[in-house]
């Protein structure tokens, strides 16, 4: 069966990679694109893709669905619009694959209940890179033995959210095995606010934003006389595309919301 795919955010850097990935996949068909402003009738009109890319562009998800009937919506937009897109896609019977972070806990709970009640697959992935998912899984396991942990995530300077969704997901996974406790000296004092980073159950998360970076994270686990560093680096956005393709395939096989790629890989 050929999976019919729509993409929201096709003009972004991740979106452009996703367009080419879906177009090259013999088991998938890119049938439409969702955009927030008038940029032309087809992808070719944007001047970002070859003239042969005649995939239509729509401003409203409802119209997109009525005219192209996608099975899956790949959302690579922004934190401001991702919840609305995901909710509307589910209401239309489209299975969302979401690579945009920014959901609140309440929104995730609401979407989880809706997907389960309507038996619709939905995958929300803070990171599509398979190596990054393995990094998170390894850190989760190591936290059982080395519970004093700091996370340093580094991204390009155009990223809107901090900490990153990957860092938050990593901390959440670690917290299953790590008992919440404060780290560092009990009388520690910041002489400059924010110097110790964000506090997640006593763990510290540090966000770096610089031009030239793509997506990088290291988890530092300290013990008496030792330090374990688990690190992953994405050098270009092609590193995320195997996870996108896997998610499009897997979302057709499930009937619930899955948060994190680690839940769909062995």
C-alpha positions, 0 to 999 in steps of 0.5 A: 500500500502506498502511504499518502503524505502531506507536509506542513512546513515544507519550506523550512530546512527540515521540511525541504529535506522531508519533501525529498525523502518522501518523494524518493520513497517508493512506498510513499506519495507526497500529495499536498503541502500545508503553508501558513501564507500564500507562496504559490499553487505548487512546490515548484512556485516557491523556487525552492524545488525543481519545476517537476514538483507539482505538489499543491499547496494549501492554506487550510488543513480542512481544504487540504484533506478534502482535496488530497485525502492524505493518510499522514501529516508530517508536521515540521512547523513551529511550537506556536502552531503544532498543537492546533495542526495535530489536533485538527489532523486527528479530528479529520482522521489524518495520522500526525507525525510531528517533529516540532516540539512545544507541547504542554503536558496538558496538550499531550494528555489531551491528544493521547486520550483523543488518539486512543479513543478514535484508534488513530496513530500519532507519533510525536518525536522530539528528535528523528535521528536514530543515533539521538534516540539511542543516546537517550536510551543509553543515558536512561540505562546509565542513570540507574548507576550514575544518578548525578547528571547534567545535560548540555544541548547545543543547537543553531541560533535560530531555534525557538525553544530552550531547552530543546525537546530532546533534552526535555525528553532525555531528562524525562526518561532518566527521571524514571530511574533516577530519584529526584535529588539536588546536585552540587554543594548545598550552599551553592549560590549563583553569582549570575542568574542562570549560571547553573542552567535549568533545574529538572528534578535536581538535574541541570540542563544547559542550552547553547545557541550558536551559528554553525551548530545543527543539533548536538547533545551530551549527557554527563554522568558523574561518579566518584573518580569517574565521568561517563559522557554520552554524546550525539551530533547531527551534522546536517538535517539528513540525519533526521530523515531515516526517522521521518520515513520510519515514523510515517510507516509505523504511524499507519500500524498503531492506534495510539499516540507515541511520544518519542522514537525510542518507543517504536524501535527495538 
